[in-house]
Amino acid sequence: MSSDDFRPRGLARESAAFPPLGGSARPVAQDRFERLVSTVTVPEPPEAVWTALTDPDRVAHWLAVCRGPWAVAGRESMLDFEDGEFFWCRTLTATAPRAQRPGTLRLLWRWVGVGPATAVTWTVAADPAGSVVTVVEEADNPPSDWRSWNGMGWPGILDQLAAHLRTGTSWRWPWRRVGPYLQIPLPVPAYRAWQELTSPAGVQHWLQRMTGTLAAGEDLVLVMGDASGTVQMHVTRSVEAAQEFPSYLPYLEFELRRPAWDAALGGRLWIEPAGLETSLLQVCHFGWENLDIPDPLTERRILTGYWTAAADRARALFLPQGPPAGPHGWSMAAAAPAMPAGAAPAMPAGAQDPSAVAQFLGRVTDDLATAMAGVLCALGVRLGLFAALGTAGPATATELADRTGLSQRHLREWLRGLTSAGYLEHDRGHDRYALPPAHAAVLAFEDSPLHLAPGFALIPPLAAAVEDVADDFRTGKGLERSAYSEQLFTAMERMSATWLEQQLTEQWIPAVPGLLPALEQGGAVADIGCGGGLALIRLARRFPGCRLTGYDLHEPNVRRAREAVREAGLADRVTVVAADAATALADAGPLRLVTMFDVLHDAAAPEDLLRTVRSALEPDGVLLVLESPAADDPADNAGPQATVLYATSTLYCLPTALADGAPGHGTLGLPPSQIHRLAGEAGFGRVEEVPTGSPFTALYALRP
């Protein structure tokens, strides 16, 4: 009997169908040092690959821990390798694979948050063998070594993904032996930057040198910062500019030693031009596998933190410095603020044009003065000072103090401030201050259709939320409404009262054909996002035959609305509910009118809400949608009104919408084209634009 008789049948075929765990990913394109393309084929379907690529829990197994909303379009996150190195990412698109359409994940990222950003596009496409995964990284004027570093890396990353899909195991970065690797943009040419950075004073500043020089064979002791101690740098090779073919660029090679290491860690420091007036300083390490240390991850974190801080110090050497200024002559007048990691601090060419700088400086001064005047106006609204001047006429500071019971000295300062801003007029002969009649129509009388004084009342509560909003910029999670002062909601209600009290029943409803007589006959009405109940009360008083229900998600609003309804004596016909209208309206029965005043752009699911309203309306019913007037192209949203609305959106509308899980359209995010699109998708047959006479409002009547 031969040995062949014991060979399992089909072994060769089965073995061929079971490839080794070694990598099969390969680079397929490297274009002009600007584009890298790598690909791998895996037996899993596209949906399974997409889950492994976008589910943060899965990504943590084969690539890095996700900090923040990973793979969410428009959001920022961090891929943390838990060893001190990370990618700071901004997702541009994330489209899952469907049917014949491949999935696409496109993002911008920066290594350890510094240096130039590159674009990375993942594509997951169906294939007879399973899925083809392709990754493309594109860089704008990358350094000369970018192809070799990243070109070797991407096949390894793709093979990690393939291995994880096959086995489910955690296998992160087994191919990487370098790092941290930083690219530090500098706003000066390469040779000048190198000369400055390697000078004794420069080395002491950005490397935090205690002793030694950068000469070949020399040892330096560097302070790592915080409680991380020191590191010894031994320069093994120093090449000056114009000394070595083919680049003729300067560089250093060195070794680092720490007390906890039993061997040296290799390193290289070099510089390259990044343009006529800019350069890129680079540093990397290699040989980690040679260090037999108990906790290498902690050491990598310490070293990464050191080089990241060194990058900021290196950039600071080239920030523009002006002569001493300030009251004691010690501050730097032209010193730039701390630059975010990865940002190039180079002064733009236009900064050298004195007339252009002076012109914009005047503009900024005007805007700052306007902002400060707004705070003074907010104070005047809070204390009733505009009403006191508008109703009783001009007054000296003493007379205004007698009218209001407020401090004469404080009032004098307030009066002088708003006189300088042009809000008030001053009669020097009699030392009296006046609110001109045209100004009073806007600031003093709440029954004026042009009353905008409550807008100033928005400033203090929105300003008070700046710190929370700044934190939300970093996390992207959104802010609950409970994070805001109740003064904000009261101010918004007072702002809305200008048009709800004067225009809702007298102008807007009569302008919608057939709506006024229909409501006069009675019927059911719903107000979504009813706030403090102003619209409900106004509608109930004007149309006594109607029964009205208000819906609001903010419990304090509901309490205020119920109290207002009770005080108005309308509790028998008006109900206020703390509920999501998208759910509650499903059982509301046929409605003659539904109103959404500044609600749709913040809705958690605008399409679903509109469909629910469409189903709840009578055949001849009407949905009134009030939004901010916006251009279809956001670039056309300009001027003072747009500035006010964008500021309100940034500080309140967008954060609270994101906290509700909404798409976050923003205050100016629903222009006419979007309203028409959403209405059509929800089944509405007609959309009519209703004139409002206000630069801050756009009204639409939607019919089934």
C-alpha positions in Angstrom: 0.0 0.0 0.0 1.5 3.3 -1.0 1.5 6.4 1.0 -0.9 8.0 -1.5 -3.6 5.7 -0.3 -3.6 7.6 3.0 -3.9 11.1 1.4 -7.3 12.7 2.1 -9.2 13.1 -1.1 -9.5 16.6 -2.4 -6.8 17.9 0.0 -5.1 20.0 -2.7 -8.4 21.6 -3.7 -9.5 22.2 -0.2 -6.1 23.6 0.8 -6.2 26.0 -2.2 -9.6 27.2 -1.1 -8.2 27.9 2.4 -5.6 30.6 1.9 -3.1 31.4 4.7 -3.9 34.1 7.1 -1.1 36.2 5.6 -2.0 39.4 3.7 -3.6 39.5 0.3 -4.2 43.2 0.1 -2.1 45.1 -2.3 -1.4 48.6 -3.5 -2.8 49.2 -7.0 -2.0 52.9 -7.7 0.4 55.5 -6.5 -0.1 58.6 -8.5 2.3 61.5 -8.4 2.9 61.0 -4.7 -0.7 62.3 -4.2 -2.9 59.3 -4.4 -2.7 55.8 -3.0 -5.1 53.0 -3.9 -5.1 49.7 -2.1 -7.6 46.8 -2.3 -8.5 43.4 -0.9 -11.1 40.8 -1.7 -13.0 39.1 1.2 -15.6 36.4 1.1 -18.1 38.2 3.3 -21.0 40.2 1.8 -20.8 44.0 1.6 -23.3 44.5 4.5 -21.0 42.5 6.8 -17.9 44.4 5.7 -19.7 47.7 6.1 -20.7 46.8 9.7 -17.1 46.0 10.6 -16.0 49.3 9.0 -18.6 51.6 10.6 -19.7 50.0 13.9 -17.5 51.6 16.6 -17.4 48.4 18.7 -16.2 46.4 15.7 -13.7 49.0 14.6 -12.1 48.9 18.0 -11.2 45.2 17.5 -9.2 45.6 14.3 -8.2 49.2 13.9 -8.6 51.7 16.8 -11.0 52.8 19.5 -13.5 55.3 18.3 -13.9 58.5 20.3 -17.0 60.4 19.2 -19.5 59.7 16.4 -17.4 57.6 14.1 -18.6 57.3 10.4 -21.4 59.9 10.9 -21.5 62.4 8.1 -20.7 65.9 9.2 -19.3 64.8 12.6 -15.8 64.6 14.0 -14.2 61.8 15.9 -10.9 60.3 16.9 -9.4 56.9 16.1 -7.4 56.2 19.2 -4.8 53.5 19.0 -4.5 53.6 22.8 -0.7 54.1 22.6 -0.6 57.8 22.4 -1.2 58.0 18.7 -4.4 58.8 17.0 -6.1 60.1 13.9 -8.4 63.2 14.2 -11.2 62.6 11.7 -14.0 64.4 10.1 -16.5 62.2 8.2 -17.7 63.7 4.9 -20.0 61.0 3.6 -21.2 57.6 4.9 -23.4 55.7 2.5 -24.1 52.0 3.3 -24.1 49.5 0.4 -27.5 48.7 -1.1 -28.4 46.4 -4.0 -26.0 47.2 -6.8 -24.7 50.4 -5.2 -21.4 50.1 -3.3 -21.0 51.6 0.2 -18.8 54.7 0.5 -17.1 56.1 3.6 -15.2 59.3 3.0 -13.3 61.3 5.6 -10.6 63.7 6.3 -8.0 62.9 8.9 -4.8 64.1 10.6 -2.2 61.9 12.2 -2.0 62.8 15.9 -4.0 65.9 15.1 -1.2 67.8 13.5 0.2 68.3 10.0 -1.8 68.4 6.7 -5.1 66.6 6.5 -5.5 63.9 3.9 -8.7 62.5 2.4 -9.5 58.8 2.8 -12.3 57.0 0.8 -13.4 53.5 1.6 -15.5 51.7 -1.0 -17.2 48.3 -0.3 -18.5 46.7 -3.5 -20.3 43.4 -4.1 -18.2 40.7 -5.9 -18.9 37.1 -6.9 -16.3 36.1 -4.4 -17.9 38.3 -1.6 -16.8 41.9 -1.5 -14.0 44.0 -2.8 -12.8 46.6 -0.3 -10.8 49.5 -1.8 -9.3 52.4 0.1 -8.0 55.6 -1.6 -5.9 58.2 0.3 -5.3 61.5 -1.3 -2.9 64.2 -0.1 -2.4 67.8 -1.2 1.3 68.3 -1.8 2.5 65.6 0.5 6.1 65.1 1.7 8.3 62.9 -0.5 8.2 60.0 1.9 4.4 59.9 2.1 4.1 57.2 -0.5 6.5 54.9 1.2 5.0 55.3 4.7 1.3 55.2 3.8 1.8 52.9 0.8 3.2 50.2 3.1 0.5 50.9 5.7 -2.7 50.5 3.8 -2.3 46.8 2.7 -1.6 46.0 6.4 -4.8 47.8 7.5 -6.9 46.0 4.8 -5.4 42.7 5.8 -6.3 43.4 9.5 -9.9 44.0 8.4 -9.9 40.8 6.3 -8.5 38.8 9.2 -11.0 40.2 11.6 -13.9 39.4 9.3 -12.6 35.8 8.9 -11.9 35.1 12.5 -13.5 37.8 14.6 -10.2 38.2 16.4 -8.7 41.5 17.7 -5.7 42.2 15.6 -4.6 45.9 15.6 -1.5 47.3 14.0 0.8 44.3 14.1 2.6 45.6 11.0 3.6 49.0 12.5 7.1 49.5 13.8 7.3 53.3 13.6 5.8 56.1 15.5 4.9 58.6 16.5 5.3 60.1 13.1 4.5 63.9 13.0 4.4 66.4 10.2 4.7 70.0 11.5 3.8 72.8 9.0 6.0 75.9 9.4 5.3 79.3 7.7 8.9 79.8 6.5 11.1 78.2 3.8 12.8 75.0 4.7 16.4 76.2 5.0 15.5 79.2 7.2 13.3 77.0 9.4 16.1 74.4 9.8 18.6 77.1 10.7 16.3 78.5 13.4 15.2 75.2 14.8 18.7 73.8 15.1 20.3 77.0 16.6 21.1 76.7 20.4 18.3 79.0 21.3 15.8 77.2 19.0 16.8 73.8 20.4 16.4 75.0 23.9 12.9 76.3 23.2 11.2 73.7 21.1 13.0 70.6 22.2 13.2 71.8 25.8 17.0 71.0 25.9 18.7 70.9 29.3 22.2 70.1 28.1 24.1 69.2 24.9 23.9 70.1 21.3 22.7 68.6 18.0 26.2 67.9 16.7 26.9 64.3 15.6 28.1 62.2 18.4 26.7 64.6 21.0 24.2 63.7 23.8 21.3 66.0 24.8 19.0 65.8 27.8 15.4 66.9 27.0 12.6 67.7 29.4 9.5 65.8 28.3 7.1 67.9 30.4 4.6 67.3 33.1 5.8 64.4 35.4 7.2 62.4 32.5 10.9 63.1 33.4 13.6 63.4 30.8 14.9 61.6 27.7 18.5 61.3 26.4 19.0 62.0 22.7 22.2 60.8 21.1 22.8 62.3 17.6 24.2 59.5 15.4 24.2 61.5 12.1 23.8 65.1 11.2 23.6 66.2 7.6 23.6 69.8 6.7 21.8 71.4 3.7 23.4 70.8 0.3 25.6 68.0 1.6 23.8 64.8 0.4 22.4 63.7 -3.0 19.7 63.7 -4.2 17.6 66.0 -2.0 20.4 68.1 -0.5 18.0 68.7 2.4 19.2 68.6 6.0 18.3 65.9 8.5 19.3 64.3 11.8 19.3 60.6 12.8 19.3 59.9 16.6 18.6 57.5 19.3 16.5 58.0 22.4 17.1 56.4 25.8 14.9 56.4 28.9 15.7 55.0 32.3 13.0 52.3 31.9 14.3 51.2 28.5 16.9 48.5 28.1 17.8 49.6 24.5 17.7 52.7 22.3 14.8 53.8 20.2 15.7 55.0 16.7 14.6 58.4 15.3 14.9 60.6 12.4 14.2 64.4 12.1 14.1 66.1 8.7 12.5 69.0 6.8 11.1 69.5 3.3 9.8 72.4 1.3 6.0 72.6 1.2 5.8 75.7 -1.1 7.8 78.8 -1.8 7.3 80.2 1.7 6.4 77.1 3.8 8.0 73.9 4.9 7.2 70.7 6.7 9.3 69.5 9.6 9.0 65.8 10.2 10.0 63.4 12.9 9.5 59.6 13.3 10.7 56.7 15.5 11.5 53.1 14.7 12.7 50.0 16.5 10.0 49.7 19.2 10.2 45.9 18.9 13.8 46.1 20.3 12.6 47.6 23.6 11.9 44.9 26.1 9.9 47.2 28.5 6.9 46.1 30.6 4.5 48.9 29.5 5.4 50.1 25.9 2.0 51.7 25.4 2.5 54.2 28.2 6.0 55.1 26.8 4.5 55.6 23.4 1.8 57.9 24.8 4.5 59.9 26.7 6.6 60.3 23.6 3.7 61.2 21.4 2.6 63.9 23.9 6.2 65.3 23.9 6.4 65.6 20.2 2.9 67.0 19.8 3.8 69.8 22.3 7.1 70.3 20.6 5.3 70.8 17.3 3.3 73.7 18.9 6.6 75.2 20.3 8.3 74.9 16.9 5.5 76.8 15.3 5.5 79.4 18.0 9.1 80.3 17.0 7.8 81.7 13.7 4.6 83.5 14.8 4.7 87.2 14.0 5.9 89.3 16.9 5.2 93.0 17.4 6.6 95.6 19.7 5.7 95.5 23.4 2.3 96.9 24.1 -0.4 97.0 26.8 -0.5 99.1 29.9 2.8 97.8 31.3 4.6 97.3 28.0 5.0 93.5 28.4 2.3 92.0 26.1 3.0 91.4 22.5 0.7 93.5 20.3 1.0 91.3 17.2 1.4 87.9 18.9 -1.1 85.5 17.4 -3.3 83.3 19.6 -2.4 79.7 20.1 -2.9 77.8 16.9 -4.9 74.6 16.8 -2.9 71.5 16.2 -2.2 71.1 12.5 -3.1 74.7 11.5 -0.5 76.7 9.6 0.1 80.0 11.3 1.5 81.7 8.2 0.3 85.3 7.7 -1.8 85.6 4.5 -0.5 87.8 1.8 -3.3 90.3 2.2 -2.1 90.9 5.8 0.7 93.0 4.3 -1.8 95.5 2.7 -2.2 98.2 5.3 -5.3 99.8 3.7 -7.1 96.4 3.5 -6.2 95.6 7.1 -7.3 99.0 8.3 -10.6 98.7 6.5 -11.4 95.4 8.0 -10.2 96.5 11.4 -12.8 99.3 11.2 -15.4 96.7 10.3 -14.5 94.5 13.2 -14.5 97.5 15.5 -18.0 98.4 14.3 -19.2 94.9 14.8 -17.7 94.8 18.3 -19.4 98.1 19.1 -22.7 96.7 17.8 -22.4 93.6 20.0 -21.7 95.8 23.1 -24.7 98.0 22.2 -26.8 94.9 22.0 -25.9 94.0 25.5 -26.8 97.5 26.7 -30.1 97.1 24.8 -30.7 93.8 26.5 -30.2 95.6 29.8 -32.7 98.3 28.7 -35.3 95.7 27.7 -34.9 93.9 31.0 -35.3 97.1 33.1 -38.1 98.7 30.9 -36.0 101.7 30.0 -37.0 102.0 26.4 -40.7 101.9 27.4 -40.0 104.6 30.0 -38.4 106.9 27.4 -40.8 106.0 24.7 -44.0 106.6 26.6 -43.1 109.5 28.9 -40.7 111.4 26.6 -37.1 112.7 27.0 -35.5 112.7 30.4 -32.3 113.5 32.2 -30.6 110.7 34.1 -32.1 112.1 37.3 -35.6 112.2 35.8 -35.3 108.7 34.4 -34.2 107.5 37.8 -37.3 109.1 39.3 -39.5 107.3 36.7 -38.0 103.9 37.1 -36.6 103.9 40.7 -33.2 102.9 39.4 -29.7 104.2 40.2 -29.1 107.6 38.6 -25.4 107.0 38.1 -25.9 103.7 36.4 -28.6 105.2 34.2 -26.3 108.0 33.1 -23.7 105.5 31.9 -26.3 103.5 30.1 -27.7 106.6 28.4 -24.3 107.8 27.3 -23.5 104.4 25.9 -26.6 104.1 23.7 -26.2 107.7 22.6 -22.8 106.9 21.3 -24.3 103.9 19.5 -26.9 106.2 17.9 -29.9 104.6 19.6 -30.6 107.7 21.7 -30.4 111.4 21.1 -28.8 113.9 23.6 -29.9 117.5 24.1 -26.7 119.0 25.5 -28.3 122.2 26.5 -30.8 120.5 28.9 -28.8 117.3 29.4 -31.8 115.3 28.3 -31.9 112.0 26.4 -34.6 111.1 23.9 -35.7 107.9 22.2 -36.7 109.2 18.7 -40.2 108.2 17.5 -38.9 105.9 14.8 -36.7 104.1 17.3 -39.5 103.9 19.8 -41.7 102.0 17.2 -39.0 99.3 17.2 -37.9 99.3 20.8 -40.7 100.7 23.1 -44.1 99.6 22.0 -45.0 95.9 22.1 -48.1 96.4 20.0 -46.0 97.7 17.1 -45.7 95.2 14.2 -42.0 96.2 14.0 -41.2 95.6 17.7 -37.8 93.9 17.9 -36.8 94.7 21.5 -37.3 91.1 22.7 -34.6 90.1 20.3 -32.1 91.8 22.6 -33.5 89.7 25.5 -32.1 86.6 23.6 -28.5 87.8 24.1 -27.9 87.1 27.8 -29.2 83.6 27.9 -27.6 82.6 24.6 -24.3 84.2 25.8 -24.6 82.2 29.1 -24.7 79.0 27.0 -21.5 79.7 25.1 -19.4 77.4 27.3 -21.8 74.5 27.0 -22.0 75.1 23.3 -18.2 75.2 23.0 -18.1 71.8 24.7 -20.7 70.6 22.2 -18.5 71.7 19.3 -15.9 69.2 20.6 -18.3 66.3 21.2 -21.0 66.9 18.6 -23.6 65.2 20.8 -26.0 68.2 21.1 -27.4 70.0 24.1 -30.6 69.2 26.0 -33.0 72.1 26.3 -32.6 71.8 30.1 -29.1 73.2 29.6 -30.5 76.6 28.7 -31.9 79.2 31.1 -35.7 79.6 31.2 -35.1 83.2 30.3 -34.2 82.1 26.8 -37.6 80.5 26.3 -39.4 83.5 27.7 -37.4 85.8 25.4 -38.2 83.6 22.4 -41.9 83.7 23.3 -41.8 87.5 23.6 -40.0 87.6 20.2 -42.7 85.5 18.6 -45.5 87.6 20.2 -44.6 90.4 17.8 -46.1 88.5 14.9 -48.3 86.0 16.6 -50.3 88.7 18.5 -50.5 91.2 15.6 -50.4 89.1 12.4 -51.5 85.5 12.9 -55.3 86.0 13.0 -55.4 89.4 11.3 -53.2 88.8 8.3 -51.8 85.3 7.9 -54.9 83.2 8.2 -57.0 85.6 6.0 -54.3 85.4 3.4 -54.8 81.6 3.0 -57.8 81.1 0.7 -60.7 79.5 2.5 -59.0 79.1 5.9 -60.7 82.0 7.7 -64.3 80.9 7.0 -63.4 77.3 7.8 -62.1 78.2 11.2 -65.1 80.5 11.9 -67.3 77.4 11.5 -65.2 75.6 14.2 -63.1 72.4 14.1 -60.1 70.9 15.7 -56.7 72.7 15.7 -53.3 71.5 16.8 -50.2 73.7 17.5 -47.0 71.6 17.4 -44.2 73.1 19.5 -46.6 75.4 21.2 -44.1 77.0 23.6 -45.8 79.2 26.2 -49.2 78.9 24.4 -49.4 82.4 22.7 -50.7 81.0 19.3 -53.2 78.7 21.1 -54.7 81.5 23.1 -54.8 83.9 20.1 -56.5 81.3 17.9 -58.9 80.3 20.7 -60.0 83.9 21.3 -60.5 84.6 17.6 -62.3 81.3 16.7 -64.5 80.4 19.7 -66.0 77.4 17.8 -62.6 75.6 17.6 -61.1 73.1 20.0 -57.3 73.4 20.3 -54.5 71.1 21.4 -50.9 72.2 21.9 -47.9 69.8 21.9 -44.5 70.6 23.3 -41.5 68.4 24.4 -40.1 70.9 26.9 -41.9 70.4 30.2 -41.4 74.0 31.5 -43.0 75.3 28.3 -46.0 73.0 28.9 -46.3 74.3 32.4 -46.2 77.9 31.3 -48.7 77.3 28.5 -51.2 75.5 30.8 -51.0 78.4 33.2 -51.5 81.0 30.5 -54.5 79.0 29.1 -56.0 78.9 32.6 -55.5 82.6 33.2 -57.1 83.3 29.9 -60.2 81.3 30.9 -59.8 79.0 27.9 -59.1 75.7 29.7 -62.5 74.2 28.5 -61.4 74.5 24.8 -57.6 74.4 24.9 -55.5 71.5 26.0 -51.7 71.4 26.3 -49.9 68.1 26.2 -46.3 67.2 26.9 -45.8 64.8 24.0 -44.2 64.2 20.7 -46.7 65.3 18.1 -45.4 62.8 15.5 -46.8 60.1 17.8 -49.7 61.8 19.4 -51.3 63.1 16.2 -51.8 59.6 14.9 -54.9 59.3 17.1 -55.9 63.0 17.0 -58.7 62.6 14.4 -59.4 65.0 11.5 -57.9 68.4 12.0 -58.9 71.6 10.3 -55.7 73.4 11.0 -52.2 72.4 12.2 -49.5 75.0 12.9 -45.7 74.6 13.2 -44.1 77.9 14.1 -40.3 77.6 14.0 -40.5 73.8 14.6 -39.9 71.8 11.4 -36.2 72.6 11.1 -35.6 71.3 14.6 -37.9 68.2 14.3 -36.2 64.8 15.1 -37.8 63.3 11.9 -39.2 66.1 9.7 -40.4 63.7 7.0 -42.3 61.4 9.5 -43.8 64.4 11.2 -45.2 65.8 8.0 -46.6 62.5 7.0 -48.3 62.2 10.3 -49.8 65.7 9.9 -50.9 64.9 6.4 -52.8 61.8 7.6 -54.4 63.7 10.5 -55.7 66.7 8.4 -59.2 66.9 7.0 -59.4 66.7 3.2 -59.6 70.5 3.1 -57.3 71.1 6.1 -54.3 73.3 6.2 -50.8 73.0 7.7 -49.2 76.4 8.4 -45.4 76.1 8.6 -43.4 79.1 9.8 -39.7 79.1 9.1 -36.9 81.6 8.7 -36.5 83.1 5.2 -33.6 81.3 3.6 -32.0 81.1 0.2 -31.7 77.8 -1.6 -27.9 78.4 -1.8 -26.6 79.0 1.7 -23.9 81.3 0.2 -26.8 83.7 -0.5 -27.8 83.9 3.1 -26.0 87.2 3.9 -26.6 90.4 5.8 -27.7 91.3 9.3 -30.9 89.1 9.3 -28.9 86.1 8.3 -26.2 86.8 10.9 -28.8 87.0 13.6 -30.4 83.7 12.5 -27.2 81.9 12.0 -26.0 83.0 15.5 -29.3 81.7 17.0 -28.9 78.5 15.1 -25.3 77.9 16.3 -26.1 78.7 19.9 -29.5 77.0 20.3 -31.3 75.5 17.4 -28.6 73.2 16.1 -27.4 71.8 19.5 -30.9 71.1 20.8 -31.9 69.5 17.5 -28.9 67.2 17.5 -29.6 66.2 21.1 -33.1 65.1 19.9 -31.5 62.9 17.2 -32.7 65.3 14.5 -30.8 65.8 11.2 -29.9 69.4 12.4 -31.0 71.5 9.5 -30.4 74.7 11.4 -32.5 77.9 11.5 -31.8 78.6 7.8 -31.8 75.0 6.7 -35.2 74.8 5.2 -35.4 77.2 2.2 -38.4 77.1 -0.2 -37.0 74.2 -2.3 -36.6 72.0 0.8 -40.1 72.9 2.0 -41.5 71.9 -1.3 -39.5 68.7 -1.4 -40.5 67.6 2.1 -44.1 68.5 1.5 -44.2 66.5 -1.8 -42.6 63.4 -0.2 -45.1 63.6 2.7 -48.0 63.6 0.3 -49.1 67.2 0.3 -50.6 68.3 -3.0 -50.1 72.1 -2.8 -47.6 74.4 -1.1 -48.5 78.1 -1.0 -46.1 80.8 0.2 -47.9 83.4 2.4 -46.5 86.9 2.7 -45.7 87.9 6.3 -44.2 91.4 6.0 -41.3 90.5 8.3 -37.6 90.0 7.3 -37.4 87.2 9.9 -40.3 85.0 8.9 -41.4 82.9 5.9 -44.8 81.2 6.0 -46.1 78.3 4.0 -49.6 76.8 3.7 -49.5 73.1 2.9 -52.7 71.3 1.7 -53.4 67.6 1.1 
